[in-house]
Amino acid sequence: MRVAGVVLAGGKSRRFGREKAGAILAGRPLLAWSLAALDACCRAVAVSAAPGSQAEAIGHENGRLVVRDDPGYPRGPLAGVAAGLAWASAGHDLMVSLPCDTPLIGAAEIDALVAAIGDAPAAYAVTAGGPQGLCAIWRTSLARRLADVLADGTHPSVHGFLEGVGAIAVGFEDLGAFRNVNTQEDLAALDRAVGARPPLA
């Protein structure tokens, strides 16, 4: 199967206080960690980012295509997924999405999602902390269905949309791999936990 990847970096990051994509973890921007994880598993990797954002700049600096939300869609993460699917549907069967604020997700987790999807339209991660709906793999044939939903002016919950299309929940025992950076304190704690460990390559 031909697999593409997209890093979702278009959020407002209100709780964090600034763009998360450029926040530094162990010497590298959070966005770079997610790019490296997808690079290990995907034929092509893009960044979903807002025009003029730091995420867009980092994507271009790393030679990545940057996809943008359709301005006619309501704001929310599924608009970024839709932009990714519109791009990936040209030449790819599947698309992996990762939010830029889950930097410890690596190739093992992505490969598990790829292996689990089977004939389902999508598959997403679930941990003891609950569903991780943006850590997911989507059939690119979902592009039109998601676009139609968003074009109606509503942004459903990510989990609700996944359930509605019959996505598979894939359980992961390692909660640490899905640690999310929502605040500056989260980033500082994760930086201490990572310590001298080198970034994903």
C-alpha positions as CSV (number, residue, x, y, z in Angstrom):
1,M,0.0,0.0,0.0
2,R,1.2,3.5,-0.8
3,V,1.3,5.5,2.4
4,A,1.6,9.2,2.8
5,G,1.9,11.2,6.1
6,V,0.8,14.6,7.3
7,V,1.8,16.5,10.4
8,L,-1.1,18.5,11.8
9,A,0.3,21.9,12.9
10,G,-2.5,24.3,12.2
11,G,-3.9,24.8,15.7
12,K,-4.1,28.0,17.7
13,S,-2.1,26.6,20.7
14,R,-3.9,28.9,23.1
15,R,-3.0,26.9,26.2
16,F,0.6,26.7,25.1
17,G,0.8,30.5,24.6
18,R,2.6,30.3,21.2
19,E,2.9,28.0,18.3
20,K,3.8,24.5,19.4
21,A,5.4,23.5,16.1
22,G,8.6,25.5,16.8
23,A,8.9,24.7,20.5
24,I,12.2,23.0,21.2
25,L,12.4,19.5,22.6
26,A,15.9,18.0,23.1
27,G,17.4,20.5,20.6
28,R,14.8,20.1,17.8
29,P,11.4,21.7,17.1
30,L,8.4,19.5,18.0
31,L,7.4,19.5,14.3
32,A,10.8,17.9,13.4
33,W,10.1,15.0,15.7
34,S,6.8,14.2,14.0
35,L,8.4,14.6,10.5
36,A,11.1,12.2,11.3
37,A,8.7,9.6,12.6
38,L,6.6,9.8,9.4
39,D,9.7,9.8,7.2
40,A,10.5,6.4,8.5
41,C,7.2,4.9,7.3
42,C,5.8,7.0,4.5
43,R,6.6,7.6,0.8
44,A,5.8,11.3,1.1
45,V,5.2,13.6,4.1
46,A,3.5,17.1,4.2
47,V,2.7,19.6,6.9
48,S,-0.7,21.1,7.5
49,A,-0.1,24.6,8.6
50,A,-1.7,28.1,8.5
51,P,-0.3,30.7,6.0
52,G,2.4,32.8,7.6
53,S,2.8,30.5,10.6
54,Q,6.0,29.2,12.1
55,A,4.9,25.7,11.2
56,E,4.7,26.7,7.6
57,A,8.2,28.2,7.8
58,I,9.7,25.1,9.4
59,G,8.0,22.9,6.8
60,H,9.5,24.9,4.0
61,E,12.9,25.0,5.6
62,N,12.8,21.2,5.7
63,G,11.7,21.0,2.0
64,R,8.1,19.9,2.7
65,L,5.0,20.6,0.9
66,V,2.7,22.7,3.2
67,V,-1.1,22.1,2.8
68,R,-3.6,24.6,4.0
69,D,-7.1,24.3,5.3
70,D,-9.9,25.2,2.9
71,P,-11.0,28.6,4.1
72,G,-14.7,27.6,3.6
73,Y,-14.4,24.9,6.2
74,P,-15.0,25.4,9.9
75,R,-11.8,25.6,12.0
76,G,-10.7,22.5,13.6
77,P,-8.3,19.5,13.3
78,L,-10.4,17.7,10.7
79,A,-9.9,20.6,8.3
80,G,-6.2,19.8,8.5
81,V,-7.0,16.1,7.9
82,A,-9.1,17.0,4.9
83,A,-6.3,19.1,3.4
84,G,-3.9,16.2,3.9
85,L,-6.3,13.7,2.3
86,A,-6.9,16.0,-0.7
87,W,-3.2,16.1,-1.2
88,A,-2.5,12.4,-0.5
89,S,-5.3,11.1,-2.6
90,A,-3.2,11.8,-5.7
91,G,-1.0,8.7,-5.7
92,H,-1.5,7.2,-2.2
93,D,-3.9,4.7,-0.8
94,L,-3.4,5.6,2.9
95,M,-2.5,8.7,4.9
96,V,-1.1,8.8,8.5
97,S,-1.9,11.9,10.5
98,L,0.1,12.9,13.5
99,P,-0.4,16.1,15.6
100,C,2.8,18.0,16.1
101,D,2.4,18.0,19.9
102,T,2.9,14.2,20.3
103,P,6.7,14.1,19.5
104,L,7.4,10.6,21.0
105,I,5.2,8.7,18.6
106,G,7.6,6.8,16.4
107,A,7.8,4.3,13.6
108,A,6.6,1.4,15.8
109,E,3.3,3.1,16.5
110,I,2.8,4.2,12.9
111,D,3.6,0.7,11.6
112,A,1.1,-0.8,14.1
113,L,-1.6,1.5,12.7
114,V,-0.7,0.6,9.1
115,A,-0.8,-3.1,9.9
116,A,-4.1,-2.8,11.7
117,I,-6.2,-1.0,9.2
118,G,-7.0,-4.0,7.0
119,D,-10.1,-3.3,4.9
120,A,-11.4,-0.6,7.3
121,P,-11.7,3.0,6.2
122,A,-9.5,4.3,9.1
123,A,-7.7,3.2,12.2
124,Y,-6.8,5.3,15.3
125,A,-4.8,4.8,18.5
126,V,-6.4,4.2,21.8
127,T,-4.5,4.2,25.1
128,A,-5.4,3.9,28.8
129,G,-5.9,7.7,28.6
130,G,-8.6,7.3,25.9
131,P,-8.8,7.6,22.1
132,Q,-6.0,9.5,20.3
133,G,-8.1,10.3,17.2
134,L,-5.6,12.4,15.4
135,C,-2.9,9.7,15.7
136,A,-4.6,7.8,12.9
137,I,-4.4,6.2,9.5
138,W,-7.0,7.1,6.9
139,R,-7.9,5.7,3.5
140,T,-7.5,8.5,1.0
141,S,-10.9,7.5,-0.4
142,L,-12.4,9.3,2.7
143,A,-11.3,12.6,1.2
144,R,-14.7,13.3,-0.4
145,R,-16.8,12.2,2.6
146,L,-14.9,14.4,5.0
147,A,-15.0,17.3,2.6
148,D,-18.7,17.0,2.3
149,V,-19.2,17.0,6.1
150,L,-17.0,20.1,6.5
151,A,-18.6,21.9,3.6
152,D,-21.9,21.7,5.5
153,G,-20.4,24.1,8.0
154,T,-20.1,21.8,10.9
155,H,-17.0,20.3,12.5
156,P,-17.8,17.0,14.1
157,S,-15.7,15.6,16.9
158,V,-12.8,13.7,15.6
159,H,-13.8,10.6,17.4
160,G,-17.4,10.9,16.3
161,F,-16.3,11.1,12.6
162,L,-14.1,8.1,13.0
163,E,-16.8,6.1,14.6
164,G,-19.2,7.2,11.9
165,V,-17.1,5.9,9.1
166,G,-16.4,2.6,10.9
167,A,-12.8,3.2,11.9
168,I,-10.9,0.5,14.0
169,A,-9.6,1.4,17.4
170,V,-6.0,0.1,17.9
171,G,-4.9,-0.4,21.5
172,F,-1.4,0.7,22.7
173,E,-0.1,-0.1,26.1
174,D,2.8,2.4,26.0
175,L,1.0,5.6,27.2
176,G,4.3,7.4,27.2
177,A,4.7,7.4,23.5
178,F,1.5,9.4,23.3
179,R,2.4,12.1,25.8
180,N,0.9,15.3,24.6
181,V,2.4,18.8,24.9
182,N,-0.4,21.2,25.8
183,T,1.4,23.6,28.1
184,Q,4.9,25.0,28.7
185,E,4.9,22.8,31.8
186,D,4.2,19.8,29.7
187,L,7.1,20.6,27.4
188,A,9.5,21.2,30.3
189,A,8.5,17.8,31.9
190,L,8.9,16.0,28.6
191,D,12.3,17.6,28.0
192,R,13.4,16.4,31.5
193,A,12.1,12.9,30.7
194,V,13.8,12.7,27.3
195,G,17.1,14.0,28.8
196,A,20.1,13.2,26.7
197,R,18.2,10.8,24.5
198,P,18.8,11.8,20.8
199,P,15.9,12.9,18.7
200,L,14.3,10.4,16.3
201,A,16.2,10.1,13.1
